[in-house]
Amino acid sequence: MKILVAGASGAIGQPLVVELLRRGHSVTCMTHSEAGAATIARMGAKVAMVDALDAAAVEDAVRTAQPEVVIDELTSLPKEDSSELANRLPGDRKLRLEGGGNLHRAAQAAGVRRYLQQASGFFLEPGIGLADESVKLAVDASPGVAFSARMYAELEARVLGSPTMEGVALRYGFFYGANTWYCPEGGAAEQVRQRQLPIVGQGGGVWSFIHVEDGALATIAAITAPPGVYNVVDDHPLPVHRWLPDFAAWVGAPEPPRITEDEARAAAGEDAIYYGTRLRGASNKKAREMLGFKPRRLEWLRQ
């Protein structure tokens, strides 16, 4: 099958492309950087040097590749220093909405059959229990969370609203594994070593994670599964007070500090409170049933 992957040199893009090639697919990867092109070439895929914000160039790349399926993993987030996230969010939003919009329109014009879109499995509306795919995004949350949730809501509406292409929205959990923030060499690990990631209040915010290799396998399964929304997350989302101390121990960091909500608000604003106390975990029941999804146990848990 001919497949075009945008964002192929990113954390999930790399294992995704490797597995697609291993399975015999013809893969073209869009990138705008020389470093990204070198990474893609080493993997053995075709390279399309394209700036996603250049609509004409994107359309030309898609028509040249003639893909049956497009997988949109476009992001512009810091790869190592997660403390830079807030500064990078406007550019990330522009790339995903405008650059991804160029890609989506080009795919429609070229007669692409199916479009897969990276979405979010952790900015979901608060509620009791784990959220299934019917739960909406938390567009009225704290300012930074709402900013991202609204972006993801637009992405989902776009991919699911095409009159000509089958749309799939993949609500990934927080990525962990190689080249992510949540690995021993990642930005989150360095933050916990510096005691910069505290447990806020009771630490009741529930986080859904996913290993990038498991996320890649679910993405490939979604190429042929029924279209729609899928939560691509681990089996047992955990509250911060449970996963963060184990993560700290795993990366050789001291026990995370505990601070009150007022202290968090003064130091980092309302978003810190939301992440620490209000995030809602997602259920992967649909993905397990429809994608044959079997994610690994969160690697750093002590028991």
RODOVEX-478828 format. One record per residue (C-alpha): residue in one letter; x, y, z. Coordinates in steps of 0.1 Angstrom, whole numbers, padded with zeros to 4 digits, always signed. Example, Ala and Ser with C-alpha at 12.3 -4.5 7.8 and 13.67 -1.06 7.14 Angstrom:
2
A+0123-0045+0078
S+0137-0011+0071
This chain:
303
M+0000+0000+0000
K+0012+0035-0007
I+0013+0056+0024
L+0024+0092+0031
V+0035+0101+0066
A+0038+0137+0077
G+0059+0142+0109
A+0078+0111+0102
S+0110+0120+0120
G+0091+0126+0153
A+0089+0104+0183
I+0060+0082+0170
G+0068+0088+0133
Q+0101+0069+0134
P+0088+0036+0148
L+0057+0040+0127
V+0077+0043+0094
V+0101+0015+0104
E+0071-0009+0110
L+0053+0002+0078
L+0084-0006+0058
R+0089-0039+0076
R+0054-0048+0065
G+0062-0041+0029
H+0043-0008+0024
S+0056+0019+0001
V+0062+0049+0024
T+0068+0086+0015
C+0077+0109+0044
M+0072+0146+0044
T+0098+0168+0062
H+0111+0203+0060
S+0145+0198+0075
E+0178+0183+0064
A+0181+0164+0097
G+0146+0150+0092
A+0154+0140+0057
A+0186+0122+0068
T+0166+0103+0095
I+0140+0092+0070
A+0166+0082+0044
R+0183+0060+0070
M+0150+0043+0077
G+0147+0035+0040
A+0116+0055+0031
K+0112+0080+0003
V+0117+0117+0012
A+0096+0146+0002
M+0113+0179+0013
V+0082+0201+0019
D+0073+0229+0043
A+0037+0220+0054
L+0028+0257+0054
D+0035+0259+0017
A+0002+0247+0003
A+0013+0244-0033
A+0044+0223-0024
V+0023+0201-0002
E-0002+0195-0030
D+0026+0187-0054
A+0042+0162-0029
V+0009+0144-0024
R+0001+0141-0061
T+0037+0128-0067
A+0034+0102-0039
Q-0001+0091-0049
P-0009+0076-0015
E-0039+0056-0006
V-0035+0066+0030
V-0021+0098+0046
I-0010+0097+0083
D-0007+0132+0099
E+0017+0132+0128
L+0027+0169+0124
T+0039+0186+0155
S+0063+0214+0165
L+0070+0207+0201
P+0103+0207+0220
K+0120+0173+0218
E+0141+0176+0249
D+0132+0205+0271
S+0095+0202+0281
S+0098+0235+0301
E+0097+0252+0267
L+0063+0238+0259
A+0043+0269+0265
N+0065+0290+0242
R+0061+0264+0214
L+0024+0259+0215
P+0014+0288+0191
G+0038+0275+0165
D+0026+0239+0171
R-0010+0250+0166
K-0002+0269+0134
L+0016+0238+0120
R-0012+0214+0129
L-0041+0235+0118
E-0026+0254+0088
G+0000+0230+0077
G-0022+0200+0084
G-0050+0218+0067
N-0029+0221+0036
L-0021+0184+0038
H-0058+0174+0043
R-0070+0195+0014
A-0042+0181-0008
A-0052+0146+0002
Q-0088+0152-0007
A-0079+0167-0041
A-0056+0137-0049
G-0084+0112-0041
V-0067+0097-0010
R-0089+0070+0005
R-0082+0074+0043
Y-0067+0101+0065
L-0053+0094+0100
Q-0049+0123+0124
Q-0029+0125+0156
A-0053+0136+0184
S-0052+0138+0222
G-0063+0112+0247
F-0054+0133+0278
F-0073+0167+0274
L-0107+0151+0279
E-0137+0166+0297
P-0135+0159+0335
G-0159+0132+0348
I-0162+0100+0367
G-0141+0071+0356
L-0122+0066+0324
A-0134+0085+0293
D-0145+0066+0262
E-0144+0081+0227
S-0178+0098+0231
V-0163+0122+0257
K-0155+0156+0243
L-0123+0176+0247
A-0119+0199+0276
V-0123+0232+0257
D-0133+0251+0289
A-0104+0239+0310
S-0075+0261+0324
P-0061+0285+0297
G-0032+0264+0284
V-0051+0231+0285
A-0081+0247+0268
F-0059+0262+0241
S-0046+0227+0232
A-0080+0211+0236
R-0096+0235+0212
M-0069+0228+0186
Y-0075+0190+0189
A-0113+0196+0186
E-0107+0214+0153
L-0084+0186+0141
E-0110+0159+0150
A-0138+0179+0133
R-0117+0183+0102
V-0107+0146+0098
L-0141+0132+0107
G-0160+0157+0085
S-0145+0150+0051
P-0172+0140+0026
T-0147+0120+0004
M-0121+0105+0028
E-0125+0080+0056
G-0113+0098+0087
V-0096+0083+0118
A-0087+0104+0149
L-0061+0087+0171
R-0063+0100+0206
Y-0028+0091+0219
G-0018+0092+0255
F+0013+0109+0267
F+0041+0094+0246
Y+0069+0076+0264
G+0099+0056+0250
A+0128+0066+0229
N+0130+0103+0218
T+0102+0113+0241
W+0101+0135+0273
Y+0092+0104+0294
C+0124+0084+0291
P+0156+0084+0312
E+0172+0109+0288
G+0141+0130+0283
G+0131+0164+0295
A+0106+0152+0321
A+0134+0130+0336
E+0156+0160+0340
Q+0128+0180+0355
V+0122+0154+0382
R+0160+0151+0389
Q+0159+0189+0395
R+0127+0184+0417
Q+0108+0206+0393
L+0078+0183+0388
P+0059+0183+0421
I+0028+0164+0432
V+0001+0191+0434
G-0025+0187+0462
Q-0036+0151+0464
G-0021+0144+0430
G-0054+0131+0417
G-0051+0140+0380
V-0052+0108+0360
W-0027+0105+0331
S-0029+0081+0301
F+0004+0071+0287
I+0014+0051+0256
H+0047+0037+0245
V+0055+0051+0210
E+0061+0016+0196
D+0026+0005+0208
G+0012+0037+0194
A+0028+0029+0160
L+0012-0005+0160
A-0022+0008+0168
T-0018+0034+0140
I-0010+0007+0115
A-0041-0013+0126
A-0062+0018+0121
I-0053+0019+0084
T-0078-0009+0078
A-0102-0007+0109
P-0135+0011+0108
P-0131+0049+0106
G-0138+0070+0137
V-0121+0080+0170
Y-0098+0056+0190
N-0082+0061+0224
V-0047+0048+0220
V-0036+0047+0256
D-0023+0022+0282
D-0045-0003+0300
H-0044+0014+0335
P-0042+0052+0335
L-0029+0063+0369
P-0031+0094+0391
V+0000+0116+0395
H+0006+0106+0431
R+0009+0070+0418
W+0030+0072+0386
L+0052+0102+0393
P+0071+0088+0423
D+0078+0056+0404
F+0089+0075+0374
A+0113+0095+0396
A+0128+0063+0410
W+0131+0048+0375
V+0152+0077+0363
G+0173+0080+0394
A+0157+0111+0408
P+0147+0120+0444
E+0111+0117+0456
P+0090+0145+0440
P+0081+0174+0463
R+0045+0179+0473
I+0030+0214+0471
T-0005+0228+0477
E-0027+0240+0449
D-0022+0276+0461
E+0016+0271+0458
A+0012+0256+0423
R-0010+0285+0412
A+0016+0310+0424
A+0045+0292+0408
A+0031+0280+0375
G-0006+0291+0371
E-0039+0273+0367
D-0025+0248+0342
A-0002+0232+0368
I-0033+0226+0390
Y-0052+0211+0361
Y-0024+0187+0351
G-0019+0177+0387
T-0054+0173+0399
R-0080+0173+0371
L-0067+0154+0340
R-0090+0125+0332
G-0077+0091+0320
A-0091+0074+0289
S-0104+0039+0283
N-0088+0018+0255
K-0116-0007+0253
K-0126+0002+0218
A-0090+0001+0205
R-0085-0033+0221
E-0116-0046+0205
M-0113-0030+0171
L-0076-0027+0166
G-0064-0058+0184
F-0045-0033+0206
K-0023-0048+0234
P-0002-0021+0250
R+0026-0029+0274
R+0026-0022+0311
L+0039+0012+0320
E+0076+0005+0322
W+0086+0024+0353
L+0060+0010+0377
R+0076-0007+0407
Q+0047-0030+0413
